[in-house]
C-alpha cells in the first residue's frame, strides 16, 4: 500500500534545491518519466528500509508518497518531508482538514503517533489478506529490485498470520534492514499481479493473545510484545529444530528465551531462558539477547538466582542503549566491584545520546555517593556532572 499526499505547487519543483532544504542526507536512486509525469525515488541512507517518491505532472500537481511498510523512523520523517516540500513550492506550510471536526491542522498535528499506528495496522491487515490468497506480498516502493514478503520466510522467524501487528511489522523491518527480503522474478511478479486483480472476500486473520511481554524501543519507549498460541508453538518447534542442528536466527532464539523468562505459553524457567539467550548471542543477536540475559541475572527467575556481576557482564556485550543505561547503573552501584561514578556518567551519557529516557532522567537526579566521589576525584563532581549533562542534551 502506498501512502500519498498531494500538493498544488505555485512554483516549479527543483528537486536538488528541495533536497538541500531538507538538511538531512537523502540519496536519489531513480529518476524517470512515465505517462508525462516525472518520478523521483529517494531514501535516507541511515534510516530508510524502503523508498520515498515524488511525482511531478509538470502542471502544478505534486504527489509525495511512501511505502506502507516503511521504517518507523521514515513514518516520523514523512510530515517533515511534506512540510518542507510545501515551504519549497509555495512558501508556507501545508494544512490538512480533519473529516471529524472540519478544522485545519498542521501536518505534524495530523500525522502523529496515532496516524502511524493506524497506517501500520491497516498495512499489516492488508498483508494478511494478500498472504491468505497468494504466496507473495510486494513492497510498493522498494529501494531496489522487486522485493516481497512471504509467509514461508516469516515462519522461519516464528511469525504467522495470527501474529500481532507489531511482531509482523517488526520482523519485516528486521528483514529489510538486513537486506534479506526475497526478490521475485518478472514472471512471478506478473503472475501474482493477475491474482491481485481477483475479487476475493477474505476475513483478516485475527491475533488472540495468550500473554504479553514488556519491551522497549531503542530510545526507551515502552511497548508490549504480544504472543498467540500459534506464535508459541511455532517458536518451540523452531527451538526443537535448532537443537537438532537446523540453523535458526539469533533473534528467534531470543524470543524463545523470552517465553521461558516471562512464562508465556510455557512454565517460567530461568535456566531454560538462560540457555536460549546464550544461544541467541552465539547466533549473532548482540542487541536484545545480551540485554535480556542481563535482565534475567539482575532480577532472577524461578530457581535461577540474582547475580549482579553476571548481569553486568551480559549488559557489556549488548549494543542496546538500554544496556548502556544498565552498565552505567552497574558502575554507579558497584555490581562488579568498587563503584566508579566517572564510568557511570560515561555510560549514562552514551545511553542518553541514543535518546534513552531512563538515562536522561538519571543525569538529572542527585547522586547518593556524591561525597565519596568528591573525595576520590578531588572535588570535581559538580563541574564534571554538569558538563556531562550539558553534553548529553546537546546531541
Secondary structure, DSSP 8 states (H G I E B T S, - for coil): -EEEEEEE-SS---HHHHHHHH-S--EEEEEEEETTEEEEEEE-TTT-SS-EEEEE-SSSEEEEEEETT--HHHHHHHHHHHHHHHHHHHSS--EEE-TTT--EEEHHHHSSHHHHHHHHHHHHHHHHHHHHHSSEEE-SS-SSS-EEEEHHHHHTTT--TTS-HHHHHHHHHHHHHHT-SEE--HHHHHHHHHHHTS----------EEEEEEEE-TT--EEEEEEEHHHHHHHHHHHHHHHTT----HHHHHHHHHHHHHTSSS---HHHHHHHHHHHHHTT--SHHHHHHHHHHHH-BTTB---HHHHHHHHTT---HHHHHHHHHHHHHTTTSS--HHHHHHHHHHHHHTT-HHHHHHHHS--TTHHHHHHHTTS-HHHHHHHHHHHHTT-
